[in-house]
Amino acid sequence: MIDQTKQMPSEEINDLDAPPRTSIGFKLTLISVGLLMVAFITFSILSIRIGQDTLVTTVEDDLKIKTVETNELIRKKLSEAETIATNLATAVESSSYSENELKRVIQNTVIRNVQIYGATAGFEPYQFKSSSYYWAPYYNRTPNNETQLTELGDYDYFSQEWYFLPKRTLEPTLSPPYRNKSRGDVWIATWSIPFLDRNNKLKGVAAVDIEFSKIQDIFLNLKFGQSGYAFLIDSNGTILGMGEGGGAYEPMIDSMFALANTGASNDWLELVNKMTDGETGFVEALDRKGDPMYVSYAPVGLNTGWSLALVYPREEVIQQTRQLQTTLTGYSFLLALIFGFIIFYFTRSITTPLQKLTRVAEEISNGNLQVTAPVESLDEVGTLAETINRMTEQLQDTYNNLERRITERTVDLEISRRQTEARASQLLDIGEITKTINSEQELGILLPLITRLVSERFNFYHVGIFLLDDSNQYAILQAANSLGGQNMMARGHKLKVGESGIVGFVAKAGVARISLDVGQDAVFFNNPDLPTTRSEVAFPLKTREKIIGVLDVQSEKPGAFTNEDINVFSILADQVAIAIDNTKLLEQTQRALDEAQSAYLKNLQEGWKNFGQEESMVGYFQTMSGGKKLSRPMNTDEITQAMFRGEVLVFHADGKTDDPTLVVPIKLRDQVIGVMRIKSPSRERQWSTSEINLTEAVSERLSLALENASHSRIAAAGHQRAGDQRDYRQNRFIHQSRQCPAHRC
């Protein structure tokens, strides 16, 4: 087969390999419709969420307001009964009634106040009548709206809550609702008010009954939505009343705690706990059936311990938003389609000129910079065509200037490379200088060495090192490489810290500073010893955050130093400061050691001298037949040589010496304190290496034994002469030396 692609132009071959193209108009329409759909759907979701949140907020506000209003009605009912009971107690306490008069007052109280069910005034034993233990006439309203009398003494009213509760507290008391079968089998609640006699002792209790069904009527019939309801509980969680939506229950008997414990969630139990604690609030909780509910709750007050809750099912709020969701979604799709058609129409008026500009751009990309884009409108497309035309002109100019810019960039890169290499070389030189100065241990040699190395490595004609005096008032020139600097040193050149020139400033401020004779920081250099200075930089020498001196560098070139040089040479200044500090510490340590050793040797010699005088002996002489003490020293040539040379001397029989002899010095801390002179009984004897080593070992052990024997006397003599801290360090050094034999230290 013949390869057809070889007969096609390269542009057509590229078109065959390229993916299929899609119209900009179609893309814009698709993108616009998609974005509109997303926007409409997002708007719908947000609207639904906002609407739902608004409904929840509305429900919350309505429930809270209704809770407050309902509690106000309950408190009003209870307050009216409390007021009637208070008035009755006041009347009984402040007046003296006969039996018939008091009964008439109680009866009239019931007749005049239709909101109450009954009333009584119960007296303590023998308080109303000296012959009556009980006296408590009770009048209540009958279903026929008549009053009937009951003597409560027949029921032992002293043991009933309406009486003994206020008697115990002497405060107005509302008894828990209870069923009164003897008075019509109705649920009643009693307000009891204690009244006192002239001695402020309890005389009795006035009580007013209200039918609890009238309290229940206030909240049982409340409706919230389709299935919302209200319920009232006391401080023990007992249900005092609950609307139809709350389910089956037995008022005054069933406990809301028991109902909550049978539910699927602990939310309801937490709600009941908050209500019995007298709290106020609004929560979303799962009821005992597992249904989510919005609940507003608040205590009734008046020390009743009652708490009212209004319940609204959350499902009803959600149902109100579902219809809105469906409607908004439908409108979103419809509007997206309409806008899609409109956008597609208008994009045609944009894409056609763009296609023309595309062809012009292709010509430009193929290298034809002479092509011109047609300007057919004054909108953004026309502006784009004008921009393309200007671009072709600029491309031609750019092409012409490209070579020049490349050359300039190459020069800049070369300059940057050289600067980088210069910095690297400087850091390398600093490293070598640091290595050299750290090996020097004498300050008098170190400081001139530093100035010479810095001057040679970095080509500075003057480098000086100033060190602060002990009072930190003056910076004194200690070393300089230049002839002028050495003349200044000979005159004892010093500068006032903080006042004299750049060195004084740096010694005070602790920061590097540059002085130039050009630019904004130009200064006038007037130093007859350094007349050619045109630039100067000074670096603080700091160790452990303390300024110990200044490194002063001067150049004959104007503007020789830059801020970048400060960063590099600050490293050198830090290393110089460390080297100076280390050298000072080493010299101080060496001086202290020399002083301690000198004091120790003096103390040792005096101690041995005193020891010999006190013991009245200078040695011991031992032979095969016996031994004796020496009271006078034995001075022989071999002993004198061993004492002077401090080493073992071996003497053989040669006619001058009677017998082969070994003379071994006895050393204590490298000090010869005596000798051992050993003779052989045989003139033919040759001393072996092992025998010589043995005598040296015996000498070492002997020196330690002698030291231990004389330790107490030497130490006493040494302490008498120790009058300052230096002698204390000497004794400490001796003590440490005794723990380390001379042949091991």
C-alpha positions in Angstrom: 0.0 0.0 0.0 1.1 3.6 -0.6 1.5 5.8 2.5 -1.0 8.5 1.8 0.3 10.7 4.6 3.6 11.3 2.7 1.6 13.1 0.0 -0.3 15.4 2.5 1.0 18.8 3.8 2.3 18.8 7.4 -0.6 21.0 8.5 -3.1 18.4 7.3 -1.2 15.6 9.0 -1.3 17.5 12.3 -5.0 18.0 11.8 -5.5 14.2 11.5 -3.6 13.6 14.8 -5.3 16.5 16.7 -8.4 15.7 18.8 -11.8 16.9 17.5 -12.5 20.6 18.1 -15.5 22.1 19.8 -17.1 25.4 19.0 -16.5 28.2 21.5 -20.2 29.1 21.2 -21.2 25.6 22.2 -18.6 25.7 25.1 -19.8 29.1 26.3 -23.4 28.0 26.2 -22.7 24.7 27.9 -20.6 26.4 30.6 -23.2 29.2 31.1 -26.1 26.8 31.4 -24.1 24.6 33.8 -23.1 27.6 35.9 -26.7 28.8 35.9 -27.9 25.4 36.9 -25.4 25.3 39.8 -26.3 28.9 40.8 -30.0 28.2 40.7 -29.7 24.9 42.6 -27.4 26.6 45.1 -29.8 29.4 45.4 -32.7 26.9 45.9 -30.8 25.0 48.6 -29.8 28.2 50.4 -33.3 29.5 50.1 -34.6 26.3 51.5 -32.1 26.3 54.3 -32.7 29.9 55.1 -36.4 29.4 54.9 -36.1 26.4 57.2 -33.9 28.3 59.6 -36.3 31.2 59.5 -39.2 28.8 60.3 -37.2 27.2 63.1 -36.4 30.7 64.5 -40.1 31.7 64.1 -41.2 28.5 65.9 -38.7 29.1 68.6 -39.8 32.7 69.1 -43.5 31.7 69.1 -43.0 28.9 71.5 -40.9 31.0 73.9 -43.5 33.8 73.8 -46.4 31.3 74.2 -44.6 29.7 77.1 -44.2 33.0 78.9 -47.9 33.9 78.2 -49.2 30.6 79.4 -47.1 30.7 82.6 -48.5 34.2 83.1 -52.0 32.9 82.9 -51.2 30.0 85.3 -49.5 32.4 87.7 -52.5 34.8 87.5 -54.9 32.0 88.5 -52.6 30.9 91.3 -52.0 34.5 92.5 -55.7 35.2 92.6 -56.3 32.2 94.9 -53.2 33.2 97.0 -54.6 36.7 97.4 -58.0 35.4 98.5 -56.3 33.0 101.1 -54.1 35.9 102.3 -57.2 38.2 102.8 -59.0 35.4 104.7 -55.9 34.9 106.9 -55.6 38.6 107.6 -59.2 38.9 108.5 -59.0 35.9 110.9 -55.8 37.2 112.5 -56.8 40.8 112.9 -60.4 40.3 114.2 -62.2 38.4 116.9 -65.2 36.5 115.4 -67.7 34.3 117.0 -68.2 30.9 115.7 -71.2 31.9 113.4 -69.5 35.1 112.3 -66.3 33.3 111.2 -68.3 30.6 109.4 -70.2 33.4 107.6 -66.9 35.1 106.6 -65.6 31.8 105.1 -68.9 31.1 103.3 -69.0 34.6 101.9 -65.4 34.2 100.7 -66.5 31.2 98.6 -69.7 32.8 97.4 -68.0 36.1 96.3 -65.0 34.4 94.6 -66.2 32.2 91.8 -62.6 31.3 90.8 -62.1 29.2 94.0 -63.6 25.9 94.9 -63.6 26.1 98.7 -62.2 27.8 101.8 -61.5 27.1 105.4 -59.7 28.5 108.5 -58.2 25.7 110.6 -57.1 26.5 114.2 -54.6 24.9 116.5 -56.0 22.7 119.3 -58.1 24.8 121.7 -57.2 28.0 120.0 -60.7 29.0 118.8 -62.7 27.3 121.4 -61.2 26.2 124.7 -63.4 23.1 124.5 -62.6 22.0 120.9 -59.4 20.3 119.9 -60.4 20.6 116.2 -62.1 23.7 114.7 -62.0 24.0 110.9 -65.3 24.7 109.1 -64.9 24.2 105.3 -67.2 25.6 102.7 -67.1 24.4 99.1 -69.1 25.1 96.0 -71.4 22.3 94.8 -72.2 21.5 91.1 -75.5 23.5 91.6 -73.4 26.5 92.6 -74.4 26.3 96.2 -72.2 26.0 99.3 -72.0 23.2 101.6 -70.3 22.9 105.1 -67.9 20.2 106.1 -66.2 20.0 109.5 -62.6 19.1 108.7 -61.9 18.1 112.3 -63.6 14.8 111.4 -60.6 14.2 109.0 -57.7 15.1 111.3 -56.6 18.1 109.2 -53.4 18.5 111.3 -51.9 15.6 109.3 -52.8 17.0 105.9 -50.3 18.8 103.7 -52.3 22.0 103.3 -52.0 22.5 107.1 -48.7 21.1 108.3 -46.6 22.5 105.4 -47.3 26.2 106.2 -47.3 25.4 109.9 -43.7 24.1 109.5 -42.4 27.0 107.4 -44.8 29.8 108.5 -44.8 30.8 104.8 -47.6 30.8 102.2 -47.7 27.3 100.6 -49.3 25.8 97.6 -49.9 22.1 98.2 -49.4 19.6 95.4 -52.6 18.7 93.5 -54.6 16.0 95.2 -57.9 14.2 94.6 -60.6 15.1 97.2 -63.1 12.3 97.1 -65.0 13.6 100.0 -65.7 16.9 98.2 -66.9 15.8 94.8 -63.9 13.6 93.8 -62.2 16.5 92.1 -58.4 17.4 91.8 -57.7 20.5 93.8 -54.7 22.5 94.9 -54.7 24.5 98.1 -53.1 27.8 99.0 -52.4 27.9 102.7 -51.6 31.0 104.7 -50.6 30.8 108.3 -52.0 33.4 110.8 -50.6 34.2 114.2 -51.8 35.2 117.6 -50.8 38.3 119.6 -47.6 36.6 120.7 -46.6 35.8 117.1 -47.2 32.2 117.6 -49.1 30.0 115.1 -52.8 30.2 115.7 -54.0 28.5 112.6 -54.0 28.2 108.8 -56.4 29.9 106.3 -56.7 27.8 103.1 -58.4 28.3 99.8 -58.9 25.5 97.3 -58.9 25.9 93.5 -59.9 23.3 91.0 -56.8 22.1 89.3 -58.8 21.4 86.1 -59.1 25.2 85.7 -55.2 25.3 85.7 -55.1 22.5 83.2 -57.6 24.2 80.9 -55.0 26.9 80.4 -52.5 24.7 78.6 -54.2 21.4 77.7 -56.0 22.7 74.7 -53.0 24.6 73.3 -52.2 23.7 69.7 -48.9 24.2 67.8 -49.2 23.1 64.2 -51.1 19.9 63.7 -49.8 17.8 66.6 -47.9 20.1 68.9 -48.9 20.0 72.6 -48.0 21.3 76.1 -47.4 19.5 79.4 -46.9 20.6 83.0 -44.8 18.7 85.6 -43.9 19.3 89.2 -40.4 19.3 90.8 -40.6 15.5 91.1 -41.3 15.0 87.4 -44.9 14.0 88.0 -47.2 14.9 85.1 -49.7 17.5 86.2 -51.3 17.7 82.7 -50.4 17.0 79.1 -52.1 17.7 75.7 -53.5 15.1 73.4 -50.4 15.0 71.3 -48.3 13.7 74.2 -50.0 10.3 74.3 -51.8 8.3 76.9 -50.9 9.1 80.6 -52.5 9.3 84.0 -52.2 12.8 85.4 -51.0 13.3 89.0 -49.8 9.6 88.9 -47.5 9.0 85.9 -43.9 10.4 86.0 -42.3 12.0 83.1 -39.0 10.4 84.2 -40.6 7.0 83.7 -41.8 7.9 80.3 -38.4 9.4 79.3 -36.6 6.3 80.4 -38.7 4.2 78.0 -37.7 6.3 75.0 -35.1 5.7 72.3 -32.9 8.7 73.3 -31.6 10.4 76.4 -32.6 13.8 75.1 -36.0 13.7 76.7 -34.5 12.6 80.0 -32.1 15.6 79.9 -35.0 17.9 79.2 -37.0 16.6 82.2 -33.9 17.1 84.4 -33.5 20.7 83.3 -37.2 21.4 83.9 -37.2 19.9 87.4 -34.1 22.0 88.1 -36.1 25.1 87.3 -34.2 26.0 84.2 -35.5 27.9 81.1 -34.6 27.2 77.6 -35.3 25.9 74.1 -34.0 22.6 72.8 -34.4 20.1 70.0 -34.9 16.6 71.5 -36.1 13.2 70.6 -39.3 12.3 72.5 -39.9 8.8 73.9 -41.2 7.7 70.5 -37.9 8.8 68.8 -39.5 11.8 67.0 -37.5 15.0 66.9 -39.3 17.9 68.7 -38.7 21.5 69.3 -39.4 22.2 73.0 -39.6 25.5 74.9 -39.7 25.2 78.7 -39.8 27.6 81.7 -40.7 27.3 85.4 -44.1 28.6 86.5 -42.6 30.3 89.6 -44.4 31.3 92.8 -42.3 28.6 94.6 -44.6 25.9 93.1 -41.7 23.8 91.6 -43.9 23.4 88.5 -42.4 23.7 85.0 -44.3 24.2 81.7 -43.1 22.9 78.3 -44.5 23.5 74.8 -43.7 20.9 72.2 -43.6 21.4 68.4 -42.8 18.5 66.0 -39.8 19.2 63.7 -41.4 17.2 60.9 -44.1 19.8 60.5 -41.4 22.5 59.9 -39.7 20.3 57.3 -43.0 19.6 55.5 -43.4 23.4 55.0 -40.1 23.6 53.2 -40.5 20.6 50.9 -43.1 22.3 48.7 -40.8 25.3 48.4 -37.9 23.0 47.5 -39.9 21.3 44.7 -41.1 24.6 43.3 -37.7 26.3 43.3 -36.0 23.3 41.6 -38.5 23.3 38.7 -38.1 27.0 38.2 -34.3 26.5 38.2 -34.3 24.0 35.4 -36.8 26.1 33.3 -34.8 29.3 33.7 -31.5 27.5 32.9 -32.9 26.3 29.6 -34.3 29.8 28.7 -31.0 31.5 29.5 -29.1 28.8 27.6 -30.9 29.6 24.3 -30.4 33.4 24.9 -26.7 32.9 25.6 -26.1 30.7 22.6 -27.6 33.4 20.3 -25.4 36.1 21.7 -22.3 34.1 21.7 -22.5 33.7 17.9 -21.9 37.5 17.6 -18.8 37.0 19.6 -17.3 33.8 18.2 -17.4 34.8 14.5 -15.0 37.7 14.9 -12.9 35.5 17.2 -12.6 32.9 14.5 -11.2 35.6 12.2 -8.7 36.7 14.8 -7.7 33.0 15.3 -6.7 32.7 11.7 -4.7 35.9 12.0 -3.0 34.4 15.1 -2.1 31.3 13.2 -0.5 33.3 10.5 1.6 35.1 13.1 2.6 31.8 14.8 3.8 30.6 11.4 6.2 33.6 11.2 4.2 36.0 9.1 4.6 39.2 11.1 3.2 41.3 8.2 -0.4 40.1 8.6 -3.0 42.6 9.9 -6.1 41.7 11.9 -9.4 43.4 10.7 -10.9 45.8 13.2 -14.7 45.4 12.6 -16.1 46.7 16.0 -15.4 49.0 18.8 -15.9 46.5 21.6 -13.4 44.1 23.3 -13.0 42.1 20.1 -12.0 45.2 18.2 -9.6 46.1 21.0 -8.2 42.6 20.7 -7.6 43.0 17.0 -5.8 46.3 17.6 -3.8 44.6 20.3 -2.8 41.8 18.0 -1.6 44.4 15.4 0.5 46.2 18.0 1.8 42.9 19.2 3.1 42.0 15.7 5.0 45.3 15.7 6.4 44.7 19.2 7.4 41.1 18.3 9.5 42.4 15.5 11.2 44.9 17.8 11.6 42.2 20.5 13.2 39.9 18.0 15.7 42.6 17.0 16.5 43.5 20.7 16.6 39.9 21.9 20.2 39.3 21.1 21.3 42.5 22.8 19.3 41.6 26.0 20.8 38.1 26.0 24.3 39.6 25.9 23.5 42.0 28.7 22.1 39.2 30.8 25.1 37.1 30.2 27.3 39.9 31.4 25.2 40.3 34.6 25.4 36.6 35.2 29.2 36.7 34.9 29.4 39.6 37.3 27.2 37.7 39.8 29.3 34.6 39.4 32.4 36.5 40.1 30.9 38.1 43.2 29.8 34.7 44.4 33.3 33.3 43.8 34.7 36.3 45.7 32.5 35.7 48.7 33.4 32.0 48.6 37.1 32.9 48.5 36.6 35.3 51.4 34.9 32.6 53.5 37.7 30.1 52.6 40.3 32.6 53.7 38.5 33.2 56.9 38.4 29.5 57.6 42.2 29.2 57.0 42.9 32.3 59.2 40.7 30.7 61.9 42.6 27.5 61.7 45.9 29.3 62.0 45.1 31.6 64.9 43.4 28.8 66.9 46.7 27.0 67.1 48.5 29.9 68.8 48.5 30.0 72.6 50.3 33.2 73.4 48.4 36.5 73.2 51.5 38.5 72.4 52.1 36.4 69.3 48.4 35.9 68.4 47.4 39.5 68.0 50.1 40.5 65.5 49.5 37.2 63.7 45.9 38.1 63.2 46.5 41.6 61.9 49.2 40.2 59.5 47.0 37.4 58.2 43.9 39.6 57.6 46.0 42.2 55.9 47.7 39.7 53.6 44.6 37.6 52.8 42.2 40.6 52.0 44.7 43.2 50.8 44.0 45.8 53.6 46.9 48.2 54.2 46.0 48.6 57.9 44.4 46.1 60.3 44.4 46.9 64.1 43.1 45.2 67.1 41.9 47.2 70.1 41.1 45.6 73.5 39.1 47.2 76.3 40.7 47.9 79.6 39.5 46.4 82.8 37.2 49.4 83.5 35.7 49.3 79.9 36.5 53.0 79.5 39.2 52.9 76.9 39.9 50.8 73.8 43.7 50.3 73.7 45.5 49.4 70.5 47.3 46.1 71.0 48.4 45.0 67.5 48.6 46.5 64.0 50.3 45.4 60.8 51.0 48.8 59.3 53.9 51.1 60.2 51.5 53.9 61.2 49.6 51.5 63.5 52.9 50.3 65.1 53.8 53.9 65.8 50.5 54.4 67.4 51.1 51.3 69.6 54.4 52.7 70.6 52.7 55.9 71.9 50.1 53.8 73.8 47.3 54.8 71.5 43.8 54.4 73.1 40.3 55.7 72.3 37.5 56.7 74.7 34.7 54.1 74.5 31.5 55.7 73.0 33.2 59.0 72.2 36.3 58.7 70.0 35.7 57.9 66.3 34.3 54.7 64.7 36.3 52.4 67.1 34.8 54.2 70.2 31.3 53.9 68.8 31.6 50.2 68.0 33.1 49.5 71.4 30.1 51.0 73.0 27.3 50.0 70.6 28.5 46.5 69.9 27.5 46.6 66.2 29.7 46.9 63.1 30.0 50.3 61.3 31.4 51.5 58.0 32.9 55.0 57.4 33.6 56.2 53.8 34.8 59.4 52.3 32.2 59.1 49.5 28.4 58.9 49.3 25.9 59.8 52.0 28.0 58.4 54.8 31.1 60.4 53.8 33.5 61.4 56.6 36.8 63.2 56.8 39.8 61.0 57.7 42.4 63.0 59.5 44.9 60.6 61.0 48.6 61.6 60.4 49.7 58.0 61.1 47.4 56.6 58.5 47.1 59.5 55.9 46.0 57.3 52.9 42.8 55.9 54.6 39.7 56.4 52.4 37.5 53.7 53.9 37.2 52.2 57.3 35.1 49.4 58.9 35.1 48.3 62.6 33.7 45.1 64.0 33.0 44.4 67.7 34.9 41.5 69.3 32.3 39.8 71.5 32.4 36.6 73.5 29.6 35.4 75.7 27.6 38.6 74.9 30.5 40.8 76.3 32.5 43.2 74.2 36.2 42.6 74.7 37.6 44.8 71.8 37.3 46.0 68.3 38.7 44.8 64.9 39.6 47.9 62.9 40.2 47.5 59.1 41.2 50.4 56.8 41.6 50.6 53.1 43.2 53.1 50.7 40.2 52.7 48.3 37.2 55.0 48.6 33.9 53.0 49.1 35.8 49.8 49.6 33.3 48.3 52.1 29.7 47.3 51.6 26.9 45.9 53.9 27.6 42.5 52.3 31.2 42.8 53.6 29.9 43.3 57.1 28.0 39.9 57.0 31.2 38.1 55.8 33.8 39.8 58.1 31.5 39.6 61.1 32.2 35.9 61.0 36.0 36.6 61.0 35.5 39.0 64.0 33.6 36.4 65.9 36.4 33.8 65.3 39.1 36.4 66.3 37.2 37.2 69.5 37.0 33.5 70.4 40.7 33.0 69.7 41.6 36.0 71.9 39.3 34.8 74.7 40.7 31.2 74.6 44.3 32.5 74.6 43.5 34.7 77.6 41.9 31.8 79.5 44.8 29.5 78.6 47.4 32.1 79.9 45.3 32.7 83.1 45.1 28.9 83.6 48.9 28.5 83.0 49.8 31.3 85.5 47.5 29.8 88.1 49.1 26.3 87.6 52.6 27.7 87.8 51.8 29.6 91.0 50.2 26.4 92.5 53.2 24.3 91.5 55.7 26.8 92.9 53.9 27.1 96.2 53.6 23.3 96.4 57.3 22.8 95.8 58.2 25.3 98.4 55.8 23.8 100.9 57.1 20.3 100.1 60.8 21.3 100.6 60.1 23.0 103.8 58.0 20.1 105.0 60.7 17.6 104.4 63.3 19.8 106.0 61.1 20.2 109.1 60.4 16.5 109.0 64.1 15.6 109.0 64.8 18.0 111.9 62.0 16.7 114.0 62.9 13.0 113.5 66.7 13.7 114.1 67.7 11.5 111.2 68.5 11.9 107.5 68.4 8.3 106.3 69.0 4.6 107.1 71.9 2.3 106.5 71.3 -1.5 106.1 73.8 -4.4 105.7 73.7 -8.2 105.9 74.4 -8.0 109.6 72.0 -5.3 110.6 71.0 -1.6 110.1 71.2 1.8 111.8 69.8 5.4 111.5 71.9 8.1 109.8 72.1 11.4 111.7 74.4 13.0 109.1 74.1 13.0 105.4 76.4 10.8 103.3 78.0 12.9 100.6 79.6 10.9 97.8 80.1 11.7 94.2 77.6 9.2 93.0 74.9 10.4 95.4 75.5 14.0 94.4 75.2 13.1 90.7 72.0 11.2 91.3 70.5 14.1 93.3 71.5 16.6 90.6 70.5 14.5 87.5 67.4 12.9 89.0 67.9 9.6 87.3 69.3 6.1 88.1 73.1 5.9 87.9 74.8 2.5 87.4 78.5 2.1 88.5 80.6 -1.0 87.8 83.8 -2.2 89.5 86.6 -0.4 87.7 89.3 -0.1 90.3 88.1 3.2 91.6 84.9 1.8 92.9 85.0 -0.9 95.5 81.9 -2.7 94.4 79.2 -2.5 91.6 76.8 0.2 92.8 73.3 1.5 91.9 72.2 5.0 93.0 68.5 5.5 92.6 66.9 8.9 93.3 63.8 8.9 95.5 61.3 11.3 93.8 58.1 12.8 95.1 56.1 14.7 92.5 59.2 15.0 90.3 61.2 16.4 93.1 64.2 14.5 94.4 63.8 14.1 98.2 66.5 11.4 98.7 68.5 8.5 97.1 69.0 4.8 97.5 72.6 3.6 97.3 72.8 -0.1 96.7 76.1 -2.0 96.6 76.7 -5.6 95.3 78.8 -7.9 97.5 80.4 -9.3 94.3 82.7 -7.3 92.2 81.9 -9.3 89.1 78.2 -8.5 89.3 76.5 -6.9 86.3 73.3 -5.1 87.0 70.4 -6.3 84.7 67.6 -4.3 83.3 65.0 -6.0 85.5 67.1 -5.3 88.6 67.3 -1.6 87.7 63.5 -1.5 87.0 62.9 -3.2 90.4 65.0 -0.6 92.2 63.0 2.2 90.5 59.8 0.5 91.5 61.0 0.3 95.1 62.0 4.0 95.0 58.5 4.9 93.9 56.9 2.9 96.6 59.3 4.3 99.2 58.5 7.9 98.2 54.8 7.1 98.7 55.4 5.5 102.1 57.6 8.4 103.2 54.9 10.9 102.1 52.2 9.0 104.0 54.3 8.8 107.1 55.0 12.6 107.0 51.6 13.6 105.6 50.2 15.0 108.8 53.2 17.1 109.7 53.7 18.4 106.2 50.0 19.3 105.9 50.0 21.1 109.2 53.0 23.1 108.2 51.5 23.9 104.8 48.2 25.1 106.4 50.0 27.4 108.7 51.6 29.1 105.7 48.4 29.2 103.7 47.1 32.8 104.1 45.2 33.3 100.9 43.2 31.6 98.2 46.3 30.7 96.2 47.7 28.5 99.0 44.3 26.8 99.3 44.5 25.8 95.6 48.1 24.6 96.2 46.9 22.2 99.0 44.1 20.9 96.8 46.7 20.2 94.0 48.9 18.3 96.5 45.9 16.2 97.6 45.1 15.3 94.1 48.7 14.5 93.3 48.9 12.0 96.2 46.2 10.0 94.4 48.3 9.7 91.3 51.8 8.0 91.6 54.5 9.8 89.7 55.2 6.9 87.4 51.5 6.9 86.3 50.8 10.6 86.0 
